[in-house]
Each structure stands twice: as structure tokens, then as C-alpha cells.
Amino acid sequence: MSTYRLDAGQQRIVWGTRLEVAEDSHAGSYRASVTPSAVDGVWEWDLPDGIYTAKGIVEQLGVLLEAICVHLGEAANLEALLVNLEHTLALSGRETALPLGILAPRDHGRIEIAAQAGRIGETLAKWARAIAGERRGLQELGVEVLGRLAFRSKCDNHLWTHEVTDMLTGPAGGPIVMQLFNEYLHQMVLLRDALLPYQNWEEVPIALPKRHNLGLRYTENAHVLFLSTLLARPLDHQSLVRYAASLLAPGLDADGYGFQYPLGTILPASLDAELVEAPRYLLQWHPVKTVELAEGEAIAFVSEYSDYYSAPRTLAASGARNSGKAASWGIAEEATLQAELQDGGKARIALGLRTASEADSFRVDLGQIFRGHRYHYRALAAIAQPNVSTPIEAVSGIVRHDAGDILSLPGLVTSEAGTHLIEAGGNELLARALLGKIYPENVILLERGDAEELEAAKQAGKHYGAKFLLLLGQGQARWSSAGERSSAKLSR
């Protein structure tokens, strides 16, 4: 067994034990999904036990669509059924099951989820179309079995197109095909929505043991709660994590920022993406066992400070030493994640850093790092003019701090007033650690530190209290502090 390694450019994070997960054990076969019913001559359907990817589940659902076409005979219009599915998975229109297209969200969380819903829905519909064209169910099970597939599906208020309505309610239709198509649409909706939290949703392994319930309907209660929250107000991270756990670890008390289940570890997706581009809310599946647990167990990852408002704080020093330490001391290009079990069956994780000379080391709570990234602000000039790097000769009123000094302080670091600048020296690992140490209320990420970006930073963030500027190091910065001008050239 090897240690899991997460590469991000020239830097990496290592932890835990890598997992090898066997997926889609029922790929290419429908025999385990249909079983004889207690009613003579009738066959029932369910997703068989196994470990699936999203595509594997879509493949298994394809037998329902084929059964509908067999029941309808010459009246079947497969294209109309597939178009109805596309409309159901769309984000606007009469048949949509998730009308995010008309919501026009402004908060980061719902913007990310809406983009996810569009991408996932389009892909699922594309897969469904390709699978329907293969007609594997007909070849494997035959007309007789598919023609006797029938089960009770409660009404889930999915709308049909007018063409599909005429087909399902016409002379060749009836209650059986209506319920088969309702279940097909509902399972696809449940699948699309259950995958919304995951940036790498196509890779996530989903274990489906026998639940005495149809397919993914075990996620329904969490599904209703999540959607009612999503449509009513800005998304909070814990709601997303709880919903994510409903698919992979039902019953887990997931009041944290991530969790581990038997098939891997779920953490915010910002861990392995550049900070300026990383999603703030989406999650990522990693094939790693972070904490050693008994077989089949799951565990939630919680922050050191459940409420950062009440966390202990330390004031940053008022004077700047201008030592240039952040650019010269160097943080090693490899960090570690170190898990520690807590009371109540939960765990905390710390990001461990060391200097290149190994003279110093730092530990920063991973949950607080993710929180700091979710709450950060951006200077608009850094987005509008990404290639501008003109330095300024002086900017008054900015206090500079060494990154090492900030990381060495206890608790979360803040100040009573003023604008404070900290350099990450082009090292994303150091930048993450700093996001986990600075009180996450008025932190602004800078990419270049030039005149345009610093000017934009004045308008970014909250317009009261202390402001912390975290310079990632993709340019030059010049400033004046305590009457002494200093400069440092930074590079990635």
C-alpha cells in the first residue's frame, strides 16, 4: 500500500493510504437488475448491489427505457422520450426539475452548483442517448421479460412533453409505461442532483448495497431538504457536505467540511487547484484512506474552531521588519495532511509545512484553510487586466508582515485597523497556510501586487475594520511602510 500523493504544479500534498477501487461490477449486464415478482408473470427492477460510477448507473437505468419501448410496441418514439429527459435535466423550461436558470444566483455557492447542474445534466442525457442506441437490454433479456417489467412508482411530479404525454396515455400506453417512465426520469434526476457537490463527479464511486428501496430513492429525504435550501437562500458549505454524504455515507453526522467513507475521502475541491481559480464550495473525491477505521465505517472531518467568531485571536505586530523573509526563506514543495481522531467519532486534519532548510515547521488546521478560501475577496483589476504588471513606486499606509511571523502566532491572526500585506512568495502551500491563520473576515487575494491591483483592493472586501492583502506572488510589489521603502520581486 502506497501513500496518496496529490500533485498541484510543482508542489504536492501527501497523506494516508491510496485505495484501489473496483467500479461498475455490473457493466454490460442487466440480468441482476430485473427479478421475478411475487405476482406471476411480472418482473421487477432495482439497481443491483455493487459499486458504481455515474455512467454505470445510467447504463443500468437504460433497461427501463427499453422496457417502455417494448410495452409501447409500434407506438414507441424513443427520440421523444430522450428529448423529454433532456428537458427534465435542463435548468429552465416547462419540464425542468431544477429551475436554476431563472434563479440568477449571485452567491458563489449557488453559481457553482448551477454550473455543475448544467454540465452533469447534459452529460447524463448524452450517455442515456448512446446507451439507448445499443439496445443491450433487448439483446440480453428479450421482449418477453422487458414486456413484463412492471412496478409501482409513486408520482414525483415530473412533467412530460406533449408528445410523450400523448404516447404514454394513448391506446398503447397506460399505467405501467407511465410509471416506468416516471421512475426513469426520477432516478436520473436523483442521480444528477446527488452528484452536484462533486467537481470530479464522473469518478466518484458509489456503493449501493441492498436497501429495500428502488435505486437511488434512499437519497430522497436529503434531496428534498437540499433543494429547498438551495432554491430559498445562499448555500452554506455544511449543507452541501451533508447532502454529499447522503449519497455516499447515509446516516453519517457530516457537520464538517468533508468526510471519509469506505471508498475514499471527500474534501473541498480547492485543495488541488490554484487558489485564484479554485471553486469555493464544490467537493472532490480522492482515492485515499485518510483515517484508519473499521471496515465499512465513515467519519466526518471538523475544523479546529467550529465557530471562528469565538476562536482565540492574536493581533499582528504593528511594525514591519521588511526582512523579505517570505520571499527568501522558502517553504518545501511537499506538505502533509495529519489526521487526529476527536471525541464523538470525528477527526481533525492539519496541513503540515516545513521550510526548505527544515529549520522550522508549521501546522495549520485544514478546515480553517478551506474556510479562509471560501470567504476571501478578489481585487477586480486582477481579473480584468491579467497581463498588467506595472509596479508603483509607493503605496502609503500598508503594513508588511513576514509570513513566518504570522504562522508562528497562536490562534487566528487579526488586527484592530489598517491594511496589512503578507507575501506567499509564489508558493501555493504557504498561501493556503496563511489563509488558515488569518481571521477570515476581510482577506483579499492579490496575484501581482501592482498599482492597478492595489488600487482595486481598496474597493474590495468590507469597508470597515482591518484589511489583509495576501500576495500570491505572480508579479512585483512596491510599498512604503513605517517611512521606509522596500521592494521584493516575487515569482512562481
N, C-alpha and C positions, 0 to 999 in steps of 0.2 A: 504494500500500500504506500502511495506517494503523497507528499504534501501538495495541497492545492496551490497553484500559482496564478495570480491574476495580473496580466501584463497590461500596462497603460503607457504606451510610448516607450520611453527609456526607463521608466520606473515600474515597480511591481510590488504587489502585496501578497504575502504568503500566509497560509494558515490551514489548520485542520487536516483532514484526510480526504483525498479525492475519492469520489464514488463513481462506479461504473453502473449505469442504469440501463437495463434491457427494456425497450419500449415496444408498444404495438404488437403484443404477442398474438393478436387475432387478425393481423393484417392479411388481407386477401381471402378471408373466410367469414361467412355469415352463419355457419352451422350452429355455433354456440349462442347466437343471438335470438334464435327462434326455437321455441319448445312447445310440445303439445299441451293444450289446455285441458282442464278438467272437463270441459264441455267437448263432447265427441265431435271430431272433425275440425275443431278450431285450433289455431296456433297462436301463441302469444309472443311478444317481443320484449327484450330488455337488453341493455348493454351488458355483455358478459364480464365476469371478473377479469381483471388484468390491469396492466399499466399502459396508459395511452398518451400519445401526443394529441394536439388539437386535430391534426389531419386524420389520425387513427379513429377518432370519434366520429368525424364527418363521414369517413368510409363506412363505419358501422351503421350510421343513420341512413345511409343510402338505400338499405333494404326497405325502409318504409316507403320511400318514393317509388321504388319498383313495384311494391305491393299495391300501391294506389293505382298505378297504370294497369296492372293485371286486373284489378277489380273493375276498372272502368272500361276495359276492352277497347273497342274501336273508338269510343268517345274520349279516350285519354289524349291529353295535349301536354306532353312533358315540358315543352318550351314555356307554356303559360304557367305551369307550376313553378318552374325555375325563376321566371320573372317575378312571380309573387314573392318568392324567397328573397330575391334581390331587393324588392321594395320593402319587405319586412325588416331587413337588416340595414336599410338606408337610414339616414339621420333626419330625413324630412319626407313629407308626402303623406298621403292619406293612410297608407298601410304601415307606416313606420312603427316599430315597437319601442323606439328610444328617440324622441324628438329633440335631440340636442342641437339640430340645425337651426331651430328657431329660438334657442335659448340665448345665443350670443354671449357666452360667458366671458368675464374679464379676469377672473382669478386664475392663477397658474394651474391649480389642480384640475379644474373643470376643462380648461383649454387642453391640457394634456390628455385627459380622458376622452374628450370629443375627438381629438385626432386619432387616438387609439381605436375608438369605436369605428371610425371610417375605414381605417386600414384593415382591421380584423374582419369587419363585415364584408368588405369587397373580396378579401382572400377566401373566406369561408364559402361565399357564393361561387367563386371561381372553382374551388375544389369540388363543390357539390355538382357543378355542371360537368366537370371532367369525369367524376365518378359515375354519374348517371349515364353517360355515354358508353361506359364499359359494360353495363348490364350484367355484372357479375352475379347478382342475386338470382336472376333468372337462370343463368347457366348452372349455378350451384344447387339451387333449391327447387327450381322448376315452377311451372304455372300452378300446379295443384297446391303446393304449400303456400306460395305467395297469395293465391286466391282465397285461402282460408285464414290468412293472418288477420286477426281482429282482437281489439281490446278496448277497454273503457278509457277514454281520455277526457278529463274534465275540460270545460270551456275556459280558455285562457284569454279570450277577447282579442285574438289576433285577427285582423281584418283581411279579407280576401279581395283580390281584384274582381272586377265584374265578370271577366271571362272565366276565372276559376270558380266563382260563385255559381255561374250557370252550369259549369261542368259538374261540380260536386253535388248540386241539388237537382240536377236533371234526371232524366229517365234511367241513366246508367249509374247514377250516384246513389247517395243515401247515407244513413248514419255511420256505417262502417268506414267509408272513404273520408267522410268529414272528420271523423275522429283520428284516423291515420294521418291526415294532412295537418290537423291541428297539433298533433303530437310532434310531427316532423318540424313544423315551424317553431314550436315551443322549445324543443331540445336545442335547435340551432340558436335561438335567442339566449337561452340559458348558457350555452357554451360561449357565445360571443361576449356576453356580459361578464361571465366568470373570469375571462381572460383579460379583461380591461386593465387590471392593475399591473400586468407584466409586460415590460418592454420587450423581452425575448420570449413572447407568448408562444411562438411556434415550437420552442424547445422544452417547455415546461412539462415534466412527466406527471401524469395524473393517475393515481391509484384508485381503482373502482372495485372494492370488494363487494360482495353481495349485500345490498342494503334493503332488500324487500321493498324497493321503490323503483319507479320507472326511470332509468337512465340518470340524468343529472337533476332530477326533481328534489334530491336531498338538499340542494342549494337554494331552494325557493324562498324560504323564510329570510335568509340573509340577502337574497336578491331583491326582494320587495323593500326591505329596510334600507339597503344601499341606494337603490334608485330613488326612493322617496327623499333621502338626504341629498343626493346628487342634484336632483331637479329643484330642490327647495332653497338651498343655500350653498355658499362656498364650501369646497371639500376640505375636510381635515384629514391629516395623514393617518391617524389611528382608525378612522372609519374605513379607509382604503385597506389597511393591513388586516382588519377584522374580516372584511369581505374576501380578501385574498385567501385567508386561512379557511374560510367556509368551503372552498373547493378542495384544498389540499390536506387540511388538517381539521376536519369538522370537530367541534367540541373544544378546541384549544382556546384558552383565555388569552387572546392575542392583543392585549392592551400594551403594545410596544411599537417599535419601529420596524420589526422584522421577526422572523421565526425560522426554526428548523423543523422539518418533518422527515419521515424516513427516507425520502428520495432526494434530499438536498437542503440547501439553505436559501432563504429568501431575505434579501437586503435591498435597500433603496438603490436604484439604478445609477445614481450619481457616483457610486464607488469607483467605477471603471470607465468614466468618461471625463473629458476635460471640463473643469468647473464652469467655464463660461457657456458651455453648450449642454451640460448635463440636465436631464429632467429633474425637477424638484420633488415630484410626488411618485412617479412610477417606480415599480419594483423590478428586481432582476433575480432570476433563478440561477444558482450556482451549484454544480455537482460536487458538493463538499459536505462532509460531516464536521461541523464546527465544534460541537459538544458531544462527548461520548454519552450516549443514552441507551437505555434498554431497547431491545428491538420493538419497533412499532410506535415508540413514543415521539412526542413533539414537544417543543419548548419555545417560549416567546423570548425575544431579546428586548430588554428595557434599558432606558437611559439611566445614568447615574443620578440625574435630577429629574424627577417626574414632573416637577413644575419649576421651570427655570427662573420664574419670578422670585421664588423663595430660595434659590440657590445662593450659597455664600459668594460674595464678590470681593475683589481686590482692586483698588484704584491703581491705574498705570502711573508710573513715575511722571512727574510734571516736566522734568528736564530731559532733553535728548542728548545722548552721548555721541551721536554721529560717528560711530565706530565703523560703520559699514559691515558689521558682523553678519547680517543676514545674507549679504552677497558673497562673503568670503569664507565663512566657516564651513559651509557645505553640509547638507543632510544626505545621508547614504541613500542610494537609489532603491533600496528594498526596505519595506516596512512589514510589520507582522500584526496580525489580529490575535489578541489574547483573551479567551473567554473565561469567565468566572461564574460559577453557579451561585444563585441567590436563594434566599428563603422564598417559599411559595412556588417553587418549580419554575423559576425564570432564570435568566442569565444576563450578565453584563459583558460587553466586549470593549476592549481598549485598543486603540491604534498605537503600536509601539514604534517610535522613531529613534534613530541614533545618528550622531554626527559621523561624517566620513572618517574622522580620526578615532571614532569610538570613545572620545573623551567624555561625551555627555549622552544621555538618553532621556527620552520623554515619553510619557503615556497620556493619551487624551481619549476621553470617552467617545466611542464611535457614535452613539446615539446623539450626543451633543454636536458632533461634526455634521451629521445629516440635518439636524435642526438648524444649525447655522447656515447651511447651504439653502435650505428651504426658505429662510427668512431674508436672505441677502437682497440688496438692491444693486442695480446696474446704473452706470453713467451712460446716458443715451449716446453721447458722442462716440463711445467705444463701439457702438453698433453701427451708427450712421457713417463713420469715417474710419473703417478698419485699417486703412493703409497710411493714415496720417501719423507722423511720429516727430513732429516739430517740438523740441523741448522749450520750456520757458526759462527765463533767467532767474526768476524768483517768484515764489508764492508765499506771502506772509501769513502768519497765524496758524501754520501747520506744525504740529509737534511730531517728531520722528521717534520711533521706538525700535529697539532691536527685537527680532523675532525670538531669540533665545531668552531674553528677559521676560517677554510675555508668556512664553511656555513654562517658565520656571515659577511663575506666581501661582498661589493656591486659588482654588475656586474659579469663577468666571471673572474675566478682566474687563473693567469698565473705567469710566472717568466721569467727573462731575460736569464737565463742559469742554468745549474746544473741538478742534479737528485733529485727528491723530492718524499718522501714516505708518504702516508696517509693510516691509518688503518680504516677499516669499522667495526672491532670488531666482525665479524661473522654476522652482521646484514645487510640483503639484502636491506632493506628500506633505511638505511643510505648509502649503496653503490650506490644506484640509485640516491639519492640526490647529492652525491659527483660527480657523472658523469654529473649531470646537472649544477654543479658550476664550474668545471674545464674547462678551454678553451680546446675544443675537437680536438686538433691537434696532440698530442704526448702522449696519455694516454695509459698505459699498465696495464691490469688486472693481478694480481697475486693471486693464490689460496693458496700457502703455505708460500712463503717468505723464502724458504731455499736456500742453496748455489747453487744448480743446477738451480733453477728457477731464482734467481737473476742474475746468470751468463748469462742465456739465455736472460734475459731482456735487457742486454747490446746491444744485436744484434737486438732486436725488435724495432718497431717504426721507426721514422725518425731519421736519423743520424746527426741531427743538432738541435739547439735550446734546450729549457728546456724540460725535460722529467719527467712526473708524473707517479709514480707507485701507483696503488690503490690496497692495500692488502685486499682481501675479508675476510680472517681470517680462513682458513682451515688448519692451521699449526702454526709454530713458526717463529719468525723473530728476528734476531740479527743484529745490525748495530752499527757503530760509527758515531757520529755527533758532530761537534764543539769540537773534542778532548775528548768527554765524552761518554763512552759506556753505552747503556741502552738496556733492553730487555723487551719484553711483550709477554706472552703466550696468544694466541688467540684461541677461539673455537666457533663453530657454535652453 
